[in-house]
Structures are given as C-alpha cells and as structure tokens.
Amino acid sequence: MNVLMQRIPRIVWLICAALLVAAVFHLPYGYYDFLRIVICGAAALIPVASLTEENQRGMAWTAIFILIVVLF
C-alpha cells in the first residue's frame, strides 16, 4: 500500500467518493457549494501529506492535487 494512502484515513477517501457519487442526483444548489468546500479541503490535504515524500511520484501527486484545489 502506498505511504500516502496510509497517512490519510480511509474515511476521508470514502466520504469524498460518496459525496461525488451523490452529486449526480438532482440536489439543491447548496449541496454543490458544500461539495466544493469538502473536495477542496480533501484535495489540499493530499499534497500536504505527500510533501514529506522524497520521490518523484509524490511530487507529481502534489502538483496534480494543487491544480484540483485551484480548480475548486
């Protein structure tokens, strides 16, 4: 298992996945605002956890998730 996956609790990944799956249904606009905040927070957590890794793969994930934070 990847070190990054071990540092971030599995519940964070599951909550984000469940919220994104629920987003395909017709929900009030406030839900999508809430979703943007949660996904942005989770996407910001991942680069912080991977900054301690010294390999190229960790740096690539950091760059990808920083782009997601900017997008959301």
PyMOL commands that set and color helices and strands:
alter all, ss='L'
color gray80, all
select helices_A, chain A and resi 3-7+10-22+29-50+56-71
alter helices_A, ss='H'
color red, helices_A
deselect
rebuild
show_as cartoon
